[in-house]
Amino acid sequence: MSVLPRAIPAKFTEQLRAALTAAGVDFTPTLKPGTRLSYEVTHLGRTWELRYTLAHSGEAVWKLTGEGPDYDWGPGRFTSECVEAITVPMEEPEPEPVDPHPAAPRTHLGFELPEFVRAEWGTERAEWFRLGLAAAVGKLRDTRPRT
């Protein structure tokens, strides 16, 4: 039967503090409220939880939870691996491309419209394209005279 840790040894807290400080992360070793084995670290607008699990070869093993780019989740990470995951810079999302034809719809009758149709949306050429598409999918309007 294994013995689970009841507290984080001071040498591993100091090891974590030194590694985070060297990487430029502000870390004050205070336990997460309601726990005895977890620290919370906030860096670059992301919050990470480091939960002490055990020690192996003189280095602490932590369960790291949080959100980060290319972060593969796992039960145990050495201190150096945790610092590496926490300090990975966040990539800026690509800006949404500007629509060159905001007045024209992107689809018609469930089909993506080509750019030349969107560019000439109000012209006769686009009207013929829409008519051809309606004929192809069987959505022509009934033009028979009503009696």
CNS distance restraints for C-alpha pairs under 8 A (distance, minus, plus):
assign (resid   4 and name CA) (resid  53 and name CA) 7.71 0.50 0.50
assign (resid   5 and name CA) (resid  53 and name CA) 6.87 0.50 0.50
assign (resid   5 and name CA) (resid  54 and name CA) 6.96 0.50 0.50
assign (resid   6 and name CA) (resid  36 and name CA) 7.01 0.50 0.50
assign (resid   6 and name CA) (resid  37 and name CA) 7.24 0.50 0.50
assign (resid   7 and name CA) (resid  36 and name CA) 5.86 0.50 0.50
assign (resid   7 and name CA) (resid  37 and name CA) 5.81 0.50 0.50
assign (resid   8 and name CA) (resid  12 and name CA) 6.95 0.50 0.50
assign (resid   8 and name CA) (resid  13 and name CA) 6.83 0.50 0.50
assign (resid   8 and name CA) (resid  36 and name CA) 7.55 0.50 0.50
assign (resid   8 and name CA) (resid  37 and name CA) 5.92 0.50 0.50
assign (resid   8 and name CA) (resid  52 and name CA) 6.48 0.50 0.50
assign (resid   9 and name CA) (resid  13 and name CA) 6.58 0.50 0.50
assign (resid  10 and name CA) (resid  14 and name CA) 6.16 0.50 0.50
assign (resid  11 and name CA) (resid  15 and name CA) 6.06 0.50 0.50
assign (resid  12 and name CA) (resid  16 and name CA) 6.08 0.50 0.50
assign (resid  12 and name CA) (resid  59 and name CA) 7.14 0.50 0.50
assign (resid  12 and name CA) (resid  60 and name CA) 5.86 0.50 0.50
assign (resid  13 and name CA) (resid  17 and name CA) 6.11 0.50 0.50
assign (resid  13 and name CA) (resid  29 and name CA) 7.07 0.50 0.50
assign (resid  14 and name CA) (resid  18 and name CA) 6.01 0.50 0.50
assign (resid  15 and name CA) (resid  19 and name CA) 6.21 0.50 0.50
assign (resid  15 and name CA) (resid  79 and name CA) 7.75 0.50 0.50
assign (resid  16 and name CA) (resid  20 and name CA) 6.11 0.50 0.50
assign (resid  16 and name CA) (resid  79 and name CA) 6.18 0.50 0.50
assign (resid  17 and name CA) (resid  21 and name CA) 5.96 0.50 0.50
assign (resid  17 and name CA) (resid  27 and name CA) 6.28 0.50 0.50
assign (resid  17 and name CA) (resid  28 and name CA) 7.54 0.50 0.50
assign (resid  17 and name CA) (resid  29 and name CA) 7.08 0.50 0.50
assign (resid  18 and name CA) (resid  22 and name CA) 6.04 0.50 0.50
assign (resid  19 and name CA) (resid  23 and name CA) 6.35 0.50 0.50
assign (resid  19 and name CA) (resid  79 and name CA) 7.50 0.50 0.50
assign (resid  19 and name CA) (resid  80 and name CA) 7.03 0.50 0.50
assign (resid  19 and name CA) (resid  83 and name CA) 6.87 0.50 0.50
assign (resid  20 and name CA) (resid  24 and name CA) 6.37 0.50 0.50
assign (resid  20 and name CA) (resid  25 and name CA) 5.13 0.50 0.50
assign (resid  20 and name CA) (resid  26 and name CA) 7.15 0.50 0.50
assign (resid  20 and name CA) (resid  27 and name CA) 6.72 0.50 0.50
assign (resid  20 and name CA) (resid  83 and name CA) 6.07 0.50 0.50
assign (resid  21 and name CA) (resid  25 and name CA) 5.25 0.50 0.50
assign (resid  21 and name CA) (resid  26 and name CA) 6.24 0.50 0.50
assign (resid  21 and name CA) (resid  27 and name CA) 6.83 0.50 0.50
assign (resid  23 and name CA) (resid  83 and name CA) 7.36 0.50 0.50
assign (resid  23 and name CA) (resid  87 and name CA) 7.26 0.50 0.50
assign (resid  25 and name CA) (resid  43 and name CA) 6.40 0.50 0.50
assign (resid  25 and name CA) (resid  87 and name CA) 7.65 0.50 0.50
assign (resid  26 and name CA) (resid  41 and name CA) 7.96 0.50 0.50
assign (resid  26 and name CA) (resid  42 and name CA) 7.90 0.50 0.50
assign (resid  26 and name CA) (resid  43 and name CA) 7.58 0.50 0.50
assign (resid  27 and name CA) (resid  41 and name CA) 6.52 0.50 0.50
assign (resid  29 and name CA) (resid  39 and name CA) 7.00 0.50 0.50
assign (resid  30 and name CA) (resid  39 and name CA) 6.47 0.50 0.50
assign (resid  30 and name CA) (resid  40 and name CA) 7.99 0.50 0.50
assign (resid  31 and name CA) (resid  35 and name CA) 6.71 0.50 0.50
assign (resid  31 and name CA) (resid  36 and name CA) 6.51 0.50 0.50
assign (resid  31 and name CA) (resid  37 and name CA) 7.12 0.50 0.50
assign (resid  31 and name CA) (resid  38 and name CA) 5.76 0.50 0.50
assign (resid  31 and name CA) (resid  39 and name CA) 4.93 0.50 0.50
assign (resid  31 and name CA) (resid  40 and name CA) 7.30 0.50 0.50
assign (resid  32 and name CA) (resid  36 and name CA) 7.57 0.50 0.50
assign (resid  32 and name CA) (resid  38 and name CA) 5.55 0.50 0.50
assign (resid  32 and name CA) (resid  39 and name CA) 5.14 0.50 0.50
assign (resid  32 and name CA) (resid  40 and name CA) 5.94 0.50 0.50
assign (resid  37 and name CA) (resid  51 and name CA) 5.48 0.50 0.50
assign (resid  37 and name CA) (resid  52 and name CA) 5.40 0.50 0.50
assign (resid  37 and name CA) (resid  53 and name CA) 7.91 0.50 0.50
assign (resid  38 and name CA) (resid  49 and name CA) 6.53 0.50 0.50
assign (resid  38 and name CA) (resid  50 and name CA) 5.42 0.50 0.50
assign (resid  38 and name CA) (resid  51 and name CA) 4.18 0.50 0.50
assign (resid  38 and name CA) (resid  52 and name CA) 6.32 0.50 0.50
assign (resid  39 and name CA) (resid  49 and name CA) 5.73 0.50 0.50
assign (resid  39 and name CA) (resid  50 and name CA) 5.18 0.50 0.50
assign (resid  39 and name CA) (resid  51 and name CA) 6.46 0.50 0.50
assign (resid  40 and name CA) (resid  47 and name CA) 6.79 0.50 0.50
assign (resid  40 and name CA) (resid  48 and name CA) 5.66 0.50 0.50
assign (resid  40 and name CA) (resid  49 and name CA) 4.59 0.50 0.50
assign (resid  40 and name CA) (resid  50 and name CA) 6.30 0.50 0.50
assign (resid  41 and name CA) (resid  47 and name CA) 5.69 0.50 0.50
assign (resid  41 and name CA) (resid  48 and name CA) 5.15 0.50 0.50
assign (resid  41 and name CA) (resid  49 and name CA) 6.35 0.50 0.50
assign (resid  41 and name CA) (resid  50 and name CA) 7.66 0.50 0.50
assign (resid  42 and name CA) (resid  46 and name CA) 5.51 0.50 0.50
assign (resid  42 and name CA) (resid  47 and name CA) 4.32 0.50 0.50
assign (resid  42 and name CA) (resid  48 and name CA) 6.20 0.50 0.50
assign (resid  43 and name CA) (resid  47 and name CA) 6.55 0.50 0.50
assign (resid  43 and name CA) (resid  86 and name CA) 7.00 0.50 0.50
assign (resid  43 and name CA) (resid  87 and name CA) 7.29 0.50 0.50
assign (resid  44 and name CA) (resid  87 and name CA) 8.00 0.50 0.50
assign (resid  44 and name CA) (resid  89 and name CA) 7.57 0.50 0.50
assign (resid  44 and name CA) (resid  90 and name CA) 7.63 0.50 0.50
assign (resid  46 and name CA) (resid  66 and name CA) 7.44 0.50 0.50
assign (resid  46 and name CA) (resid  67 and name CA) 6.96 0.50 0.50
assign (resid  46 and name CA) (resid  68 and name CA) 7.89 0.50 0.50
assign (resid  47 and name CA) (resid  66 and name CA) 6.15 0.50 0.50
assign (resid  47 and name CA) (resid  67 and name CA) 7.64 0.50 0.50
assign (resid  48 and name CA) (resid  64 and name CA) 6.90 0.50 0.50
assign (resid  48 and name CA) (resid  65 and name CA) 5.69 0.50 0.50
assign (resid  48 and name CA) (resid  66 and name CA) 4.49 0.50 0.50
assign (resid  48 and name CA) (resid  67 and name CA) 7.34 0.50 0.50
assign (resid  48 and name CA) (resid  86 and name CA) 7.35 0.50 0.50
assign (resid  49 and name CA) (resid  63 and name CA) 7.85 0.50 0.50
assign (resid  49 and name CA) (resid  64 and name CA) 5.76 0.50 0.50
assign (resid  49 and name CA) (resid  65 and name CA) 5.24 0.50 0.50
assign (resid  49 and name CA) (resid  66 and name CA) 6.39 0.50 0.50
assign (resid  50 and name CA) (resid  62 and name CA) 5.81 0.50 0.50
assign (resid  50 and name CA) (resid  63 and name CA) 5.71 0.50 0.50
assign (resid  50 and name CA) (resid  64 and name CA) 4.84 0.50 0.50
assign (resid  50 and name CA) (resid  65 and name CA) 6.76 0.50 0.50
assign (resid  51 and name CA) (resid  62 and name CA) 5.26 0.50 0.50
assign (resid  51 and name CA) (resid  63 and name CA) 4.97 0.50 0.50
assign (resid  51 and name CA) (resid  64 and name CA) 6.54 0.50 0.50
assign (resid  52 and name CA) (resid  60 and name CA) 7.18 0.50 0.50
assign (resid  52 and name CA) (resid  61 and name CA) 6.27 0.50 0.50
assign (resid  52 and name CA) (resid  62 and name CA) 4.64 0.50 0.50
assign (resid  52 and name CA) (resid  63 and name CA) 6.45 0.50 0.50
assign (resid  53 and name CA) (resid  60 and name CA) 7.73 0.50 0.50
assign (resid  53 and name CA) (resid  61 and name CA) 5.78 0.50 0.50
assign (resid  53 and name CA) (resid  62 and name CA) 5.51 0.50 0.50
assign (resid  53 and name CA) (resid  63 and name CA) 6.63 0.50 0.50
assign (resid  53 and name CA) (resid  76 and name CA) 7.47 0.50 0.50
assign (resid  54 and name CA) (resid  60 and name CA) 6.07 0.50 0.50
assign (resid  54 and name CA) (resid  61 and name CA) 5.35 0.50 0.50
assign (resid  54 and name CA) (resid  62 and name CA) 7.33 0.50 0.50
assign (resid  55 and name CA) (resid  59 and name CA) 5.56 0.50 0.50
assign (resid  55 and name CA) (resid  60 and name CA) 4.34 0.50 0.50
assign (resid  55 and name CA) (resid  61 and name CA) 5.52 0.50 0.50
assign (resid  56 and name CA) (resid  60 and name CA) 6.27 0.50 0.50
assign (resid  56 and name CA) (resid  61 and name CA) 6.78 0.50 0.50
assign (resid  59 and name CA) (resid  78 and name CA) 6.68 0.50 0.50
assign (resid  59 and name CA) (resid  79 and name CA) 7.02 0.50 0.50
assign (resid  60 and name CA) (resid  78 and name CA) 5.95 0.50 0.50
assign (resid  60 and name CA) (resid  79 and name CA) 6.13 0.50 0.50
assign (resid  61 and name CA) (resid  76 and name CA) 5.63 0.50 0.50
assign (resid  61 and name CA) (resid  77 and name CA) 5.25 0.50 0.50
assign (resid  61 and name CA) (resid  78 and name CA) 4.66 0.50 0.50
assign (resid  61 and name CA) (resid  79 and name CA) 6.48 0.50 0.50
assign (resid  62 and name CA) (resid  75 and name CA) 7.67 0.50 0.50
assign (resid  62 and name CA) (resid  76 and name CA) 5.34 0.50 0.50
assign (resid  62 and name CA) (resid  77 and name CA) 5.17 0.50 0.50
assign (resid  62 and name CA) (resid  78 and name CA) 6.21 0.50 0.50
assign (resid  62 and name CA) (resid  79 and name CA) 6.87 0.50 0.50
assign (resid  62 and name CA) (resid  82 and name CA) 7.57 0.50 0.50
assign (resid  63 and name CA) (resid  74 and name CA) 7.22 0.50 0.50
assign (resid  63 and name CA) (resid  75 and name CA) 5.22 0.50 0.50
assign (resid  63 and name CA) (resid  76 and name CA) 4.98 0.50 0.50
assign (resid  63 and name CA) (resid  77 and name CA) 6.25 0.50 0.50
assign (resid  64 and name CA) (resid  73 and name CA) 7.74 0.50 0.50
assign (resid  64 and name CA) (resid  74 and name CA) 7.63 0.50 0.50
assign (resid  64 and name CA) (resid  75 and name CA) 7.48 0.50 0.50
assign (resid  64 and name CA) (resid  76 and name CA) 7.39 0.50 0.50
assign (resid  64 and name CA) (resid  77 and name CA) 7.02 0.50 0.50
assign (resid  64 and name CA) (resid  82 and name CA) 6.69 0.50 0.50
assign (resid  65 and name CA) (resid  73 and name CA) 7.50 0.50 0.50
assign (resid  67 and name CA) (resid  71 and name CA) 7.35 0.50 0.50
assign (resid  68 and name CA) (resid  85 and name CA) 7.19 0.50 0.50
assign (resid  68 and name CA) (resid  86 and name CA) 7.46 0.50 0.50
assign (resid  68 and name CA) (resid  88 and name CA) 7.54 0.50 0.50
assign (resid  68 and name CA) (resid  90 and name CA) 7.41 0.50 0.50
assign (resid  69 and name CA) (resid  88 and name CA) 7.43 0.50 0.50
assign (resid  69 and name CA) (resid  90 and name CA) 6.77 0.50 0.50
assign (resid  69 and name CA) (resid  91 and name CA) 7.87 0.50 0.50
assign (resid  71 and name CA) (resid  85 and name CA) 6.82 0.50 0.50
assign (resid  77 and name CA) (resid  81 and name CA) 5.87 0.50 0.50
assign (resid  77 and name CA) (resid  82 and name CA) 6.14 0.50 0.50
assign (resid  78 and name CA) (resid  82 and name CA) 6.34 0.50 0.50
assign (resid  79 and name CA) (resid  83 and name CA) 6.29 0.50 0.50
assign (resid  80 and name CA) (resid  84 and name CA) 6.21 0.50 0.50
assign (resid  81 and name CA) (resid  85 and name CA) 6.25 0.50 0.50
assign (resid  82 and name CA) (resid  86 and name CA) 6.16 0.50 0.50
assign (resid  83 and name CA) (resid  87 and name CA) 6.11 0.50 0.50
assign (resid  84 and name CA) (resid  88 and name CA) 6.37 0.50 0.50
assign (resid 101 and name CA) (resid 118 and name CA) 6.37 0.50 0.50
assign (resid 101 and name CA) (resid 119 and name CA) 6.11 0.50 0.50
assign (resid 104 and name CA) (resid 118 and name CA) 5.37 0.50 0.50
assign (resid 104 and name CA) (resid 119 and name CA) 7.55 0.50 0.50
assign (resid 104 and name CA) (resid 121 and name CA) 5.98 0.50 0.50
assign (resid 105 and name CA) (resid 113 and name CA) 7.90 0.50 0.50
assign (resid 105 and name CA) (resid 118 and name CA) 7.09 0.50 0.50
assign (resid 106 and name CA) (resid 112 and name CA) 6.00 0.50 0.50
assign (resid 106 and name CA) (resid 113 and name CA) 5.70 0.50 0.50
assign (resid 106 and name CA) (resid 118 and name CA) 7.36 0.50 0.50
assign (resid 107 and name CA) (resid 111 and name CA) 5.16 0.50 0.50
assign (resid 107 and name CA) (resid 112 and name CA) 4.43 0.50 0.50
assign (resid 107 and name CA) (resid 113 and name CA) 5.24 0.50 0.50
assign (resid 108 and name CA) (resid 112 and name CA) 6.66 0.50 0.50
assign (resid 108 and name CA) (resid 113 and name CA) 6.62 0.50 0.50
assign (resid 108 and name CA) (resid 130 and name CA) 7.58 0.50 0.50
assign (resid 109 and name CA) (resid 133 and name CA) 7.88 0.50 0.50
assign (resid 109 and name CA) (resid 134 and name CA) 7.42 0.50 0.50
assign (resid 113 and name CA) (resid 117 and name CA) 6.47 0.50 0.50
assign (resid 113 and name CA) (resid 118 and name CA) 6.66 0.50 0.50
assign (resid 114 and name CA) (resid 118 and name CA) 6.54 0.50 0.50
assign (resid 115 and name CA) (resid 119 and name CA) 5.97 0.50 0.50
assign (resid 116 and name CA) (resid 120 and name CA) 6.28 0.50 0.50
assign (resid 117 and name CA) (resid 121 and name CA) 5.64 0.50 0.50
assign (resid 117 and name CA) (resid 125 and name CA) 7.64 0.50 0.50
assign (resid 117 and name CA) (resid 126 and name CA) 5.26 0.50 0.50
assign (resid 117 and name CA) (resid 129 and name CA) 7.46 0.50 0.50
assign (resid 118 and name CA) (resid 126 and name CA) 7.77 0.50 0.50
assign (resid 120 and name CA) (resid 125 and name CA) 7.29 0.50 0.50
assign (resid 120 and name CA) (resid 126 and name CA) 6.10 0.50 0.50
assign (resid 121 and name CA) (resid 126 and name CA) 5.41 0.50 0.50
assign (resid 121 and name CA) (resid 127 and name CA) 7.65 0.50 0.50
assign (resid 122 and name CA) (resid 126 and name CA) 6.76 0.50 0.50
assign (resid 122 and name CA) (resid 127 and name CA) 7.53 0.50 0.50
assign (resid 123 and name CA) (resid 127 and name CA) 6.51 0.50 0.50
assign (resid 124 and name CA) (resid 128 and name CA) 6.24 0.50 0.50
assign (resid 125 and name CA) (resid 129 and name CA) 6.33 0.50 0.50
assign (resid 126 and name CA) (resid 130 and name CA) 6.18 0.50 0.50
assign (resid 127 and name CA) (resid 131 and name CA) 6.17 0.50 0.50
assign (resid 128 and name CA) (resid 132 and name CA) 6.09 0.50 0.50
assign (resid 129 and name CA) (resid 133 and name CA) 6.17 0.50 0.50
assign (resid 130 and name CA) (resid 134 and name CA) 6.09 0.50 0.50
assign (resid 131 and name CA) (resid 135 and name CA) 6.19 0.50 0.50
assign (resid 131 and name CA) (resid 140 and name CA) 7.48 0.50 0.50
assign (resid 132 and name CA) (resid 136 and name CA) 6.15 0.50 0.50
assign (resid 133 and name CA) (resid 137 and name CA) 6.36 0.50 0.50
assign (resid 134 and name CA) (resid 138 and name CA) 5.92 0.50 0.50
assign (resid 134 and name CA) (resid 139 and name CA) 4.80 0.50 0.50
assign (resid 134 and name CA) (resid 140 and name CA) 5.35 0.50 0.50
assign (resid 135 and name CA) (resid 139 and name CA) 6.12 0.50 0.50
assign (resid 135 and name CA) (resid 140 and name CA) 5.60 0.50 0.50
